[in-house]
Structure formats: C-alpha cells, structure tokens
Amino acid sequence: MTEKIGPVQLVAIGFPPDAEFEGRIMDELARLESHETIRILDLLFVGKDAETGDLLALDYQGEELGAIVGALLGFEFEDDGGRPDESLEGMQGHAFGLSQTEIQGIAASLRPGSSAGFLLIEHVWARDLKGAIRDAGGFPLGEGFLTPETLAEVASELIAMSEALEELEAEEASAGE
C-alpha cells in the first residue's frame, strides 16, 4: 500500500479569533487537488475555547473529514476500532517527521479563542519520485518549509534564479511557436 501513496504531510495553520474565512483557502485546495498536485486525505478545524481552554473539533460545512487528524490530536471517535492501520506497516524505517506528541503540542499551543486547520495531504506529484528514491536506497534526512528569515538569506539568489528560469521558459515558448 505505501508504494502507491506519495509523501504525506501534515500542515497546521493557526488563525486568530477574528479570522475571516471566505472560502478562498478551500477553493485553492480544490484547485490543487483538481490538478492532481495534492490529494486531501483529511482536514480538521479545531478551536481552543476562550473560557475553558479546551480543544474542540469544529464542523466545517458538514464535511465528512477529520477522523484521521482527530485521532492524531487525541480525539476519541465512536467507531474507532483502536487498531493501527495495517496498510501503514513498514513506513517506520527511519524516525522522521512529526510525532503524535508533537502534533498534539501544536494544538495545545493555540491561544484561547484562536483556531487552527490541520490538513493531511498526499503529494501526488511526488509518487514516482518517492519510489525512485526508495529504489535507490534513499531515505529522508529532513524537510520543511523555509522560514522567512532563512529565505531572506538567499533572496537575491532565488530572485535571480526565478528570473533566469522565466526568461528560459519564454525563449522556449517563442521557439516552439
């Protein structure tokens, strides 16, 4: 089973109490999914009660999502069989990524009254790349989005590379006409 699925990532995004949700985030996720860039495996919005500090699962427009992320966050569900998913056997190999304790720590760090979206996605675009890396004996050593501070260190190089690639793409496009 694990050979048929691309890399899986959990993205946790925090929102302040006065966040205005207009549907743009879901629209963009739908666009990425329709282009087969990603596949949404699960999504759960949670909020931290302003008075009690309890973490609450929030319903999002009746979506039938949240069970997997909810389990990672420690929520209990009625139909939970309590046994591990056998299709994920063999994924341990190398300790890498977010542990369940770290995921729960992210949720616990929310300020009262704030909320967060936990999005579990498969990087569909990387399915074959993942297989090629594993076939070559490769394994992950690290990954993550670069912070703004890290990007600032190489900003001029990134801009120059982006401009060079855009120029090359424009030349190739005009040569193909």
Secondary structure as the mmCIF struct_conf table of DSSP 4:
data_model
#
loop_
_struct_conf.conf_type_id
_struct_conf.id
_struct_conf.beg_label_comp_id
_struct_conf.beg_label_asym_id
_struct_conf.beg_label_seq_id
_struct_conf.end_label_comp_id
_struct_conf.end_label_asym_id
_struct_conf.end_label_seq_id
HELX_RH_3T_P HELX_RH_3T_P1 THR A 2 LYS A 4
BEND BEND1 ILE A 5 ILE A 5
STRN STRN1 VAL A 8 PHE A 15
TURN_TY1_P TURN_TY1_P1 PRO A 17 ASP A 18
BEND BEND2 GLY A 23 GLY A 23
HELX_RH_AL_P HELX_RH_AL_P1 ARG A 24 SER A 34
TURN_TY1_P TURN_TY1_P2 HIS A 35 GLU A 36
BEND BEND3 THR A 37 THR A 37
STRN STRN2 ARG A 39 LYS A 48
TURN_TY1_P TURN_TY1_P3 ALA A 50 THR A 52
STRN STRN3 LEU A 55 LEU A 58
TURN_TY1_P TURN_TY1_P4 GLN A 61 GLY A 62
BEND BEND4 GLU A 64 GLU A 64
HELX_RH_AL_P HELX_RH_AL_P2 ALA A 67 LEU A 73
TURN_TY1_P TURN_TY1_P5 GLY A 74 GLY A 74
TURN_TY1_P TURN_TY1_P6 GLU A 78 ASP A 79
BEND BEND5 ARG A 83 ARG A 83
HELX_RH_3T_P HELX_RH_3T_P2 GLU A 86 LEU A 88
TURN_TY1_P TURN_TY1_P7 GLU A 89 GLY A 90
BEND BEND6 GLY A 93 HIS A 94
BEND BEND7 GLY A 97 GLY A 97
HELX_RH_AL_P HELX_RH_AL_P3 GLN A 100 ALA A 108
TURN_TY1_P TURN_TY1_P8 SER A 109 SER A 109
BEND BEND8 LEU A 110 LEU A 110
HELX_LH_PP_P HELX_LH_PP_P1 ARG A 111 ARG A 111
TURN_TY1_P TURN_TY1_P9 PRO A 112 GLY A 113
STRN STRN4 SER A 115 GLU A 122
HELX_RH_3T_P HELX_RH_3T_P3 VAL A 124 ALA A 126
HELX_RH_AL_P HELX_RH_AL_P4 ARG A 127 ASP A 135
TURN_TY1_P TURN_TY1_P10 ALA A 136 GLY A 137
HELX_LH_PP_P HELX_LH_PP_P2 PHE A 145 THR A 147
HELX_RH_AL_P HELX_RH_AL_P5 PRO A 148 GLU A 153
TURN_TY1_P TURN_TY1_P11 VAL A 154 VAL A 154
HELX_RH_AL_P HELX_RH_AL_P6 ALA A 155 ALA A 175
TURN_TY1_P TURN_TY1_P12 GLY A 176 GLY A 176
#
